[in-house]
């Protein structure tokens, strides 16, 4: 991922990115119902590496099989590349954990950028100690094999109703997670950062008592005023 684009995305919010995507006709890129495990974690930016769960089956999903190095969930923690976000399709099942603190701690130690699931995690205090951005639908304490079978890695998945392709760019903040198609990310990052900088100007003007009319959404006149305001600040 272009480091300049990554840096730009780290300065913008998910709500702005959803607007940028909407302008391009993309209306379903926000993962509804998925939120950070705790406030105060860093924002998350990185390409998607995917893990897909299907419903478990008693003869296959045993603790003995879980210990195998070929176990797909365990492989995900060792194979998700540095700087990537592990996106987990748990088909919305929160009856068992999609991961716990030790697995997520391994992602952190390997330099991964975060983890997202439309299921849930166990061992939340330990996850919080890792400091890795982690997003879930709700907490799920029971062990993974009770309801979840890890089926495959790094193929297209659905997570919280959103199509996620390997290499899509995943951005998370306090409000949630958005998925950006990889071929659009550079232009969206530029547009989103420009939007955030303009909105800082608009916020100042509104605080001074200015009406939103002619200010937000931006007009040619307000943008010219913004450019002068920005120049005078510098």
Secondary structure as GFF3:
##gff-version 3
##sequence-region A 1 234
A	DSSP	alpha_helix	3	9	.	.	.	ID=ss1
A	DSSP	alpha_helix	14	23	.	.	.	ID=ss2
A	DSSP	beta_strand	35	36	.	.	.	ID=ss3
A	DSSP	beta_strand	44	55	.	.	.	ID=ss4
A	DSSP	alpha_helix	63	66	.	.	.	ID=ss5
A	DSSP	alpha_helix	72	79	.	.	.	ID=ss6
A	DSSP	beta_strand	85	89	.	.	.	ID=ss7
A	DSSP	beta_strand	97	99	.	.	.	ID=ss8
A	DSSP	alpha_helix	101	109	.	.	.	ID=ss9
A	DSSP	beta_strand	114	117	.	.	.	ID=ss10
A	DSSP	beta_strand	120	121	.	.	.	ID=ss11
A	DSSP	alpha_helix	124	130	.	.	.	ID=ss12
A	DSSP	beta_strand	134	136	.	.	.	ID=ss13
A	DSSP	three_ten_helix	144	146	.	.	.	ID=ss14
A	DSSP	beta_strand	148	153	.	.	.	ID=ss15
A	DSSP	beta_strand	157	159	.	.	.	ID=ss16
A	DSSP	beta_strand	162	164	.	.	.	ID=ss17
A	DSSP	beta_strand	169	173	.	.	.	ID=ss18
A	DSSP	beta_strand	176	180	.	.	.	ID=ss19
A	DSSP	three_ten_helix	182	184	.	.	.	ID=ss20
A	DSSP	alpha_helix	185	207	.	.	.	ID=ss21
A	DSSP	alpha_helix	220	233	.	.	.	ID=ss22
###
